[in-house]
Amino acid sequence: MERVSILRVLAGTAAVAVAAAALAGCTDQNRVVDGSRATVAVSGSLTSLNANSSYGRASALNADVAYLTGSAFAYPDSEYGLVEDESFGTAEITAEDPLTVRYTIAKGVTWSDGVPVTPADLLLAWAANSGALDSEDVEPEAYVDSGTGRFGELPEGVVYFDGARGRGLELATQTPQLGDDGRSLFVHYDAFTPGWRTALAPGLPAHVVVARAFDLPLRDAGDETAPDADPSLAAAAQEALVEAIEDADTAALTALANVWNGAYDLTGAAPDPDLLVASGPYRVETVTDGSVTLGVNPRYRGSRAPAIETLVLATVEDPAELVRAFQEGRVDIASPEPDAELASHLADVEGVTVTAGTEATFEHIDLQFSGSKSGVFDDARVREAFLRVVPRQQIVDELVQPVQADAALLDSFVLRPGAPGYEDAVAENGSDGYRSTDVDAAVELLAEAGSTSPEVCILYDPADPRRVAAFELIQTSAARAGFRVTDCSRADWTAMLGVAGAYDAALFAWDTTRLGPSAVAAVFRSDSAVANLNHFSDPAVDELVDRATGSDDADEQTAALRELDAALWDAAYGLPLFAHPTLTAVSDRLTGVTRSPLARGVLWNAWEWEPGEPAATPSG
């Protein structure tokens, strides 16, 4: 088969590529400033080098590190757009029925150990995140360690990749085909997905995963400590992966899944150097308790070449310690939980600029359309009556504006302030009827429904002071119309989302940007098993969702989202409340730092940062 010959050619060409890199003195890092260093204060800790497994997805820091050490065909900018990275490769539609996308890796792209990035790496990502090769009727919960949350060993004959579903690859159920050029992979989607540009990217290096799964060497005997893999051995490992997937070899796939699912989890010991192999502008150098150090990837040849030589992501949870760290010059950037007192203290530190803003994550209250605790929301009139007495503006005024002076109501379920179409949507979606409470309208609606003193039990996080306060404001306001708002808060509130009979309404936040353009389908489509937690079902909404996700035309998508937004308001779905406020502090020791409202926040353009000229010497 031609596929085999192409991969075998890589074994020879890889050696040439490694030699050329050595002669060139590794990457052309003209932007790197020798000795430059930036420390970013973060929350949480690095728990896995695989940000796509369920264990890895539980920590935002895992995703941050994967973003800085990985590559992709496109990545989001700070204005809800996409930047296509042709220095890594291209993604283009070659057929529309079914949707077929050719993902082509640019020439000369390598992993940090000198091994070329090939279609085998993309094929592994497809297998892990599509679920197409998984055994039927697998119950993944049975393999998760209840004490650690880590995915355990699969038994013989069972295949299950614990990957990220809901981002588009779950629609690619057919095994992709390798292109004749040795750099392309053709992926066939069962239905159109607007996220096709970002659905596929190399996550873990195939040659490393295969070597561990099949106990294959990556270096010659006697040379096991060499920093780079042997090109021929790495190419053989990549070929073994392709064969295992194309042959649907159950035993081989089980071994691969076991490594992919758990081998990259951090357990306290220093990770094996092979697990740190990266394709992006940075690579992990050290992981310690409380910090992870990233250094420039010397083999990176892409458009995101950084200027800062070393990035340190240091965990700082205590606000007082964060202020001291800025004062002493131990931290350069931070995005702590917004707090008016903390913002004031940080602004008092010489050379530190503090900025308030918002992110894509938004607070909202959802009503259960079926299976609720009291059953009162089966009647649309009761739903609307309750929403008429939720004090949205009071919540923003009392709970958000103290940390973000210009905070405003969020008036769309599907669009964010600053995104195309937002202003037009809120002008026509019916949200203006819910900007202030209307007790008389609520009382009249309850009378029409024949509902007397209906009970609404709200699920929320009791450990979140802002949500506790929001609950109390809603409880007091709704009582004016005769509602009895009761407390369904619990520490394990996330586990209760969507559970029948557990609550009537839920107060929480969405960060749907992690699901990409298909988020509206995941949340609002009637048959969604991903995130339709309130059992909402409306055929007209389903059609609008399909329009929004079934087109690659930005104007058509926006038009469909505007109609969808109006339909959700009309259905008394719930209420968006506010975009989560953000607080960003940046030292003048750095320039070029901006914050994106999307998931990567302040790290979204880390490669653009440059050393600054501080106005004063730190006190520490």
N, C-alpha and C positions, 0 to 999 in steps of 0.2 A: 504494500500500500504506500501511496505517496506520503501519507502522514508520517510513517516511520522514517522514510528517507530524509524528510525535512528535519526531524528532530535529531537524527544522527549527524546531519551536517552541522548542527549547532555545537556538537562536541568539538569539532575542529575550529569553527569560527570563534567560539568562546575563548579559546586560548589566544587567538590573535587579538581579541578585544581586550583581554587582561593585559597582554604585553603592551598594547598601544596606550592603555591607561597608565601603566608604569612609566613608559617613555615620556608621557606628557606631564608627569609629576602629579598624577591623579586629576581631580577636577580643576577647571579653570575658575577658581574662587576669587576673582578680582575684587569682589565686593567685601570679602571678609576682612575685618579689622582685627589684626593680631591682638590677642589678649582681651578682646571685648567680651563683656559678660552682662547678662540681664537676668534679674531674679524676679519671678512672678509669684506673688502670694496666691495660693489656691486653697480650696477646701477639699476634704476627702483625701484619699490616697490612691496610688496606683496599685490596682489589684490584679490586672491581667494585661498581657501584651496582645491579646485578641479581643478587640473592642466589639466584635460582632457576635460573640457567644452570649448566652443569657447572663452568665456570670460577669462577663466583660461589659455588657450593656448597663449593668447596675451602677457603674461609676462614671460620671462625666469626665473625670480626669483620664480614664482609659481612652475615651474618644478623642480628647485633646491631644494626647501623645500619639495616637494613631494618625491623626490629621497632620501633625508636624513631621512624622517619620514616614508617611505614605505618599503615594501618588495616585492620581485619578485622571480620567478624561475631561472632567469638569468639576468645578467647585463653586459654592455660592459666594457672591460678593457681599457687601454690606448694605445693598439696596434691593434685595429680593431678586437679584438677577444671577446669571450663571456666567462664569469665566471658563471658556474652553481652553484647556491646556494642551496645545498641539506639540509642545516640547516633550510631553509624555506620549501622546498618541491622538488618534481621532476616533470618533464614533459617528457613523453615518447610516441612515436608513437605506437599505438596498431593495426592499420590497415592503408592500403595505398590507398584503393579505396572504399569509399572516405577516404581522410586523416582523421584519428581519433586520437586524442591526449588525453591521460589521464593525467590530472593535479592533483597531489596528495600533499596535505598539510602535512608537517611533524607533528609528535605527539608533543603536548605541545606548539604549536605556538598560541599566544594570542595577542589580542589588548592590548593597554596600560591600558584599564579599566578592564582587567581581563577576558574579554569575548573571548572564543576560536575563532580563524579564521577558518571558515568552508566553505564548497562548496557554501553556500548561498552568501558569499562575492564574490566568483568568478562568480556566476550566475548573480549577480547585475552588475559586470563589463562587462560581456558579453552583457547583455541587453542594457547597456548604450552605448557601443562602437561598437556594430554590426549593429544597426539600424534595426534588424530583427523584432522587435515588434512595430515599428513605424507605425502610420497610413499612408495610401497612400496619395500621392499628397499634403503633408504638405510643405508649403513654410516657412522655418524657419526665413527668413528675416522679415516676418510680425510680429514676436514676439520679435524682438530685439529692445530695447530702443535706438533710434538714438542718444540720449544725453549721455547715460552712456555706451552703448555697451552690457549691460546685457540682458540676455534672460528673457522674461516676463512670466507671468502666462499663461498656456495653458487652452483653454476653455474645458468645459465638453465634453467628447467623443473623444478628440484628444490626441493621444500618440505621443510624440516625445522626444527622449533622445538626447540632444545636445552634443553627444560624439565625440571621435576622430576617424575618418574614415581613411582608407588608411594604417593601421598598421597590417592588417591581419584578424581581427575579422569580417569585413564586408563580408568575404567569409564564415563565419559560420552562415548560415541562418536557420539551424535547431536548435530547442531548445535543449541545452545540457542535458545530463542525469547524475543523481547522482549515484555514485558508492555505492556498498554494504558496504564498509568499513566506510562510514560516513565522509571520508576525501578526496574523489576523485570526479572529475567532468570530464565526457567524452564530448569532443567538436568535432563535425564533420564539416570539412571544405569542401566546394564544389569543391575546387581546392587546389593543393599543395601551401603552402606559406612558404618560407624559414625562415620567422620570427616566426614560431610556438612556439619556446621556450619563446619568449618575448611578444607574442601577448596578453596573458592573465595574469593579476596580480590583486590582490585585490586593488582597489583604495579607495573608501569610505567604511566605515564599514556598512554592511547591517542592523545591528540592530539599528544603529542610524538613518539611512535614513528612515527605516520603522516606527520607533517610531514617527518621525516628520510627515511622510506622513499620517499615520493612527491614529495619536494622541494616541499612546500606551505608557504606562509608562515603564521606564527602572529601576525604583526603587520603593520600597514599599512606601505607603503613610506614611508621617512623616519622611521619610529618603531621601527626594529629594536632599539633598546637599551632599550625600555620593559620594566620588570620583569614586567608582566603580559601574558598573551596576549590577543589580541582575541577577545571571546566568539563572534562570528559565524564567524571563521576557525577557531577551535578546534572549534566545533560541526560545521563542514563536514568537518574532519579526522576527527572521531568518526564521522560518517555514512559517510565513505569507508571506514573500517575495517569497519563493519557490512556494507556492500555487498560488499567484497572477500571476507569470510567467508561470507556467505549465498550468493554467486554462485560460491564455490570458485574464484576467479580465481587461477590458478596463478602468473602473472607478479606479480600484486600480493602474493600470499602469500609468494613468494620474497623480494621486497623487504622485506616486514614481518619475516620471519624473520631476514634478515641484520642488520637493525637490532636486533631483540630479542636475538639471539644474541651480538652483539659490541660494539654501540655504547656500552654502559654500562660496559665494562671500562676501568679506569684505566691509562694508559700513561705516566704521569710528568708530563704537562702538566696544568695546572689544568682541571678539567672544565667544559664549557660550562654556563652557568647553567640552561638548559632541562633538563639532565640531573639537576638537583638538585631538581626539582619534587617535592613531597611531599604526602601526605594525612594524616600522623600528627601527634602533638604537637610533634615537632621536625623540623627540616630541616637538611640539611648546609649549612654556611656556607663552610668552607674545608677543603681536604685538603692536607696537607704530608707530607713524608717523616718518618714517625714519629708522626703524630697526625691526628685528624680532629675538627673542631669543629662541634658541633651547636648551633643556636639555636632558640628557641621559634618555632614556626610561627604567625604572627600571624593566619592564617585558620582555625586549628583551632577547632572548636566542640564537640568531643566531651567525653566523661566523663573522659578521661585528661589534662585540662589540667594542666600541670606548674607547680611553684613555682620550680624552679631555672631561671634564664634561659639559662645557657650550660653545656653539657656538653662536656668535652674527653676524648676517648678517646686516651690517650697510650701508645705502645708502650714498655714497660719489660721487658726480658728478663733483665737481670742482677740477681740477688737483692741484692747489695750496693748497687747503685744504687737499688733499690726502697726499701731501708731509709733511704738518704740522702734520697730524695725525700719520704718521710713526715716525716723529721726537719726538713726545710726547708720543709714545707708545700706542696710542689709536687704532691703526690698526696693524694687524700682516700679513695679506695677501691681495693682490689686483691684479686684472687683468684688468687694465684700457685700454682704446683705445690706441693703440701704437702711441707714439709721441717721437721723438728723444730728445727734450728738457726735457720732463717729465722723460724719462728714465735716463737721466744724473743727474737730481735732486734727483731722488730716489736712484741712485747708490751712491750718496754722503752721504746718511744717514748711519751712522755707524751701522753695524749689519744687513743691508738689502742687500739681493742678488737679482739682477735683471737679468731675463732670457728672451731672445727673442725666438720666435718659430712660429709655424703655427698651424692652426686649420682646421677642416674638411670643414668649410664654404669656398666656393671659388667664386671668382669674374669671371663673364663670360659675353659674349655678345651673345644673341640669335637672329636669323633672323626669321621673320614671313614667314611661307610657304604658307599661304593663309590669305585673309582678311587683308592684310597690307594696310597702308595709301596710298602708291603710286603704289603698285602692282609690283614693279620692281623685287622682289625676287621670283616671279613665275618661273623665268628662272634660272636654276642651274649655268649657266655661269656667270650671274650677281652676284649671291651669292658668288661664288668662287672669282670673281674679287674683290669684296668689302673686303673679308676676307684677300686677298693678301696684302692689304694696311692698315690693322689695325696694328699699331706699338706696338706689344705685348712687345717686349724687352724694348722699350723706356718707356712704362708704368711701367714696373717693376723697371727699373733703376731709374726713376725720382720720382715715387710715393710710392714705397715699400721699396727699399733698404735703404733710409735714416732712417727707423725705424727697418729694419731687414737686416743687412749687407749681409747675405748669401741668401737673397731671390732669388728665381729662377722661371722661367716660369712653370706653370702647364700645362702638355702636355697630359692630359687624361680627358675625360668627366665623366668617371665612377669609376676611381680608384684614390687614393690619395698617395702622396709620403709616403713611409714606409709601405704601405699596400701590401700584397702578390700580385704579378703579375704586379705591377706598372712599374718597370724597363723594363720588357719584353714587356709590352704593348706599351710603348712609343718608343721602338726600331723598332716597325713594324707597327704602326697605321697610319703613314703618317703625323704626326705632325711636322716632321722636315721641311716640305715644308712651314710652317707658322711661323717659329721662327724669321724670318726677313722679312721685306716687299719686294715686288717684283712689282714695278710699271709697268715695261715692260710687265710682264705676265698679269697684270690686264687690261692694255690698249688693249692688244691683245684679251682677253676674251670679253671685251665690244664690240670690233669691230665685233667679230664673232656673238655676240648676236644682233648686230644692235642697241645697246643702246647708246644714246648720252646724256651726262651730267645727269645721273640718280640721282634722289633725294632719300636720305635715312634719314628719321626722327627718331632720337633716343630718346627713353623714358628712363628717369633716375631720380634719386632723386636730385633736385636742392639744397637741404640742406646739401648734403654730399660733402665736398670740394674735396675729392679724386675722386669722380665720375665726378664732374664738370671739374676737370683737365684732367681726362681720355677722356671725351667727346671732349675737345678742342684739345688734341693730335690726336685723331682719325679724327676729322674734318680737321685739317691741313694736315695730311698724306694722307687721301683719296682724297683730292682736287688735288693731283699730278696726279691722274689717271682720273680726270674728274668728280668725284662724288661731288654732292652738299649735304653735310651733314647738316641737319637742326635740330633745337632744339625742341623736344617734351617733355621736362622735365615739371613736375608739382608736386605740393605738395602731391597730392593724387595718386601718381604714382602706388602704389600697387593695387589700385582699378581699374586701367586701364589695368593691365596685362591680356592679352588674349582677350581684347575687339577689335572686328573687326573694321578696319578703323582708329584706334587711333594712330598707329605708324608703323614703318617698322622694327626696331631693338630695343632690350631692353638691357640695361646695369645694371645688378644687381647681387645679390649673392644668392646661394643656400646653405641651410644647410639640405641636404637630409638625414643626419643621424637620424633626428627625425622621418623619415618614416620607418627606419629600412631597412632590406634587400630587401623589395619590392619597394624601391625608384626608381629603374630603370624602373619598370613598370609604376609607377605613373607619371614619367616625359616623357618617350620616347614611350610608347605604343600608337598606333594610336587611340585606343578607350578610353584612359584614360580621366576621367573627374576630376581627382585630381590635376594634375600639368602639363599637356601637354598644355602649354600656347601659344606655337607658331604654333599649329595645324600641327605639323609634322606627316607624315603618310608614312610608308614604311613596306610592308608585310614581307620583309626579316628581318628587324629590330625587328618586332613583334615576329618572330620565335626565334631570338636570346634572346630577353627579356624573352620569355617563357622558354627557356633552362636555363637561369641564375636563374630564380625564381622558376623553377620546379624541382630543385634538391637539395638534402641535402648534396651533396658531394662537399667539398670545392674546390677540383681541377677542377671539372666540372664547377662549378660556375665561377671560375677565367678564365677558358678557354673560356667560353661563353662571359664573360665581355670583354676579349681582342678582340674577333671578333666583338662584339657590338661597341667597341670603334673605331675600324678601319672603320666600316660602317658609323658611325656618321661623322668622318672626311671626308670620301669619299662623303657623301651627302652634304657637306658644310653646316652642321647644324648650326654652329656658332663657337665660339672660347672660350675655357677655358683660363683664363688669369693668375691668381695666387691664391694660397691658402692664405686666410686672415692671416696677421701677428698677433702675440699675444705678449703681454708684461706681465710678471708675476713678482711681487715683493714679497719677503718672508722675514720676520724677523727671526733672529736667536733664537727668543723665541720659535720657533716651529721647529720640525724635521719631516721628512717623507712626506713633501709636494711635490707632483709632479703634472704636468698638463697633462690632456688628450686632444688630438686634437678633441675629440668628444664633444657632446653637454654639458656635465656637467663640462667640463673644470677642474679647479683646485679643485673642490669639489668631484671629482669622487671617491677619496679614503680617505675621511675625517676621517673615523674611524681608519685609520692607523697613523694619526698625533699623535705626542707626544710632551710634553713640552721640550724645549731645554734649553741650558745654555747661556743666552745672554752675549756678550762680554762687553757690556756697559749699563749703566743706561739711560733710555730715558730722554730727556731734559725737557719734560713737567711736 
